[in-house]
Amino acid sequence: PAVRRFKPDPAGLLHVAHALRVPADACVYIGDRAEVDAEAARRAGMPCLILAPGRADTSWTPVADFDQARALLFG
């Protein structure tokens, strides 16, 4: 209710980052739709992983699944 906007508006992402007291650029947003999720993350200033193997873009990193995302983020 505090946001009342849909992605790609970054309000929801920024609301969560603020509630967690974490700077947006220290968050990583994981989504499955580049045209919406990656755009919202870009507008929020967050790095973004998209569950879209084989696709690539300069504004987000493709990952095949959550195991690959975990390995990428935590080694």
C-alpha positions in Angstrom: 0.0 0.0 0.0 2.9 2.4 0.6 4.1 2.1 -3.0 1.0 2.0 -5.2 3.0 1.8 -8.4 4.0 -1.0 -10.8 7.4 -1.8 -12.2 9.2 -0.5 -14.0 8.6 2.4 -11.6 11.4 1.9 -9.1 9.3 3.0 -6.1 8.8 -0.5 -4.7 12.5 -1.4 -4.9 13.5 1.8 -3.3 10.9 1.4 -0.6 12.2 -2.0 0.4 15.9 -0.8 0.3 14.9 2.1 2.6 13.0 -0.2 4.9 16.1 -2.5 5.2 18.3 0.6 5.6 20.5 -0.5 2.7 21.6 1.8 -0.1 20.1 0.9 -3.4 23.4 0.3 -5.0 24.3 -2.3 -2.4 21.2 -4.4 -3.2 20.8 -6.9 -6.0 17.4 -7.3 -7.7 16.6 -10.7 -9.1 13.8 -10.9 -11.7 12.6 -12.8 -14.7 11.5 -10.0 -17.1 14.2 -7.8 -18.4 11.8 -5.3 -19.9 10.2 -4.7 -16.5 12.5 -5.9 -13.7 15.8 -4.9 -15.2 14.4 -1.5 -16.1 13.0 -1.0 -12.5 16.4 -1.9 -11.1 18.2 0.4 -13.5 16.0 3.3 -12.5 16.6 2.4 -8.8 20.3 2.3 -9.3 20.5 -1.4 -8.3 22.5 -4.2 -10.0 20.2 -6.8 -11.5 20.2 -10.5 -12.3 17.6 -11.8 -14.7 16.6 -15.5 -14.8 17.0 -15.6 -18.6 19.8 -18.0 -19.7 21.3 -17.2 -23.0 20.2 -13.6 -23.1 22.4 -10.7 -22.3 22.3 -6.9 -22.0 24.7 -4.3 -20.6 22.3 -3.3 -17.8 21.7 -6.7 -16.3 23.4 -10.1 -15.9 21.7 -13.3 -17.1 21.5 -16.3 -14.8 20.1 -19.8 -15.5 18.6 -20.4 -12.1 18.9 -19.4 -8.4 21.8 -21.8 -7.8 23.8 -19.8 -10.4 22.7 -16.5 -8.9 23.8 -17.7 -5.4 27.2 -18.8 -6.8 27.6 -15.5 -8.6 26.8 -13.5 -5.5 28.4 -15.6 -2.8 31.1 -17.5 -4.6 
